[in-house]
Amino acid sequence: MINCFTTSRPGESTRLKGETMFQSRCGFALRLLLIAFAGTTFVASNVFAQQVFGSIFGTVADPTGAAVAGTKVTITDQNKGTKFEVTTNESGNYTKGNLIPGLYQVEVEHTGFRKAVTPDVNVGADRAVRVDFALQVGNVTESVEVTAAAPLLQSERAEVSTTYTTQQLMNLPSFNRNFQAFEILTPGAQRAGFNHASSENPQGSIQIEVNGQHFSGTSFILDGTDNQDPILGIIVINPTIDSVVETKMASQNYDAEFGLAAAGLMLVSTKSGTNNFHGSLFEFLRNNSPGFSSYARDPFKASEAIMVPPVKWNQFGGSIGGPIIRNKLFAFGDAQISLRRTGSSVNTSVPTAKARTGDLSEYLNNGNNQIYNPTTGDPVTGLGRQPFSGNVIPPSMLDQRALKILTFFPSPNAPGDPGFPYRNNYSATGSENFDSNQWTRAGTGSLTRSRPRSAVTAMPDTTSSRPELSACFPVDLRWTTSISQARRT
């Protein structure tokens, strides 16, 4: 894995250990790049699904426990620098919704009391965080920092859920970097015993049963948008791990707004850039080619590679995010490219040696597969046709063109099924190709102190191909290719 750029705050890639000081010229160039990039994706919207955002609420009281009305509450996104202001009501309560998932600082101030600050308040999608304050008498210019510990029990809602942050998603082992597989870690979730074909499920979406319910009862929400295939019941866009800032997997008692879900709920929020430039590069390579899959093999002997197709998987990509206008407008994008070459095999039937000369006696099976003389009987209806004796076609009736075509068929190299030597009597190996390109572009902005605006575009492209034996010409390799593309904004 190759690491680059910097990272120091949650919400971006955590795999990067080295730090690089950006010169002003480099930062300016990156801003121009992000402006051009975000211009194709950023669209402001006044209507946004509730489950995209989180919220902060609480009560402000004086040393005696009495409510303090009219207190100014300032909520600051620690990664983006955006600020939101609210005021406590007559009961001393305040609330601020429409907060993008991330770390926030809550600051309260009122005349006659010291200013109180609570940093590192972790807000997640579809989650409300309570932050209460007990103000101390003093000068408002004095400040008291309050350390708020995460509550052991969430009393605001009754759902049973598991939440994973960017750091956890990056550090947890993941076969093939399939993000959706993390749903299996939810208590009560298990993988179904089958998968859809890669031609209809190129992103490798997993059928997962939650609490014994059918996998189609699991709902998927991506940045507030329904992300479930209505026919297959699986996830439509399987986001890359680098693009996810947080995911929540609920197994029961989730809100009524998720009425489509009958089993489980997978809620995903993607990244949108911060005030600092962050990025990542990665590459994962697996090579099980002959000679490398076992210490007993010699990788430089061609004889070791006979009938053993190579297996090569290569995944690489990266991400970049940063500000376009500091504290106002941000952009993020990532790419993940997968190139797979997997060993494949086929077991099929080819004409036997006798069949190539017109002797089909081996094919007789209790009266089945009987060959009839086409020159006998009614030429229109075929009634009254006579079978060939012993199921053998006379050499004089064999078409020379058909005999020529038979020379292109490979000879049987397997014994076939017991009692039926003409069935499954040929085996061959080859390589199955599967290439996937996944791109994510996101933009977030709040040019005023109102609700932030966001836009996300995800474009997965997949191409798969595998060698097949033709029904007429088994030695002729044909390539079956399927291409799928999905876009969600």
Beta strands, then each sheet from edge to edge (+ up, - down):
strand 1: 54-61
strand 2: 72-77
strand 3: 83-87
strand 4: 93-99
strand 5: 102-109
strand 6: 115-123
strand 7: 128-130
strand 8: 133-134
strand 9: 143-145
strand 10: 160-165
strand 11: 189-191
strand 12: 208-210
strand 13: 219-222
strand 14: 225-226
strand 15: 244-252
strand 16: 265-270
strand 17: 278-287
strand 18: 312-325
strand 19: 329-348
strand 20: 426-445
strand 21: 453-465
strand 22: 467-469
strand 23: 477-479
strand 24: 482-485
sheet 1: 4+ 1- 7-
sheet 2: 4+ 1- 8-
sheet 3: 3+ 2- 5+ 6- 9-
sheet 4: 10+ 15- 16+ 13+ 14-
sheet 5: 11+ 12-
sheet 6: 17+ 18- 19+ 20- 21+ 24-
sheet 7: 22+ 23-
end
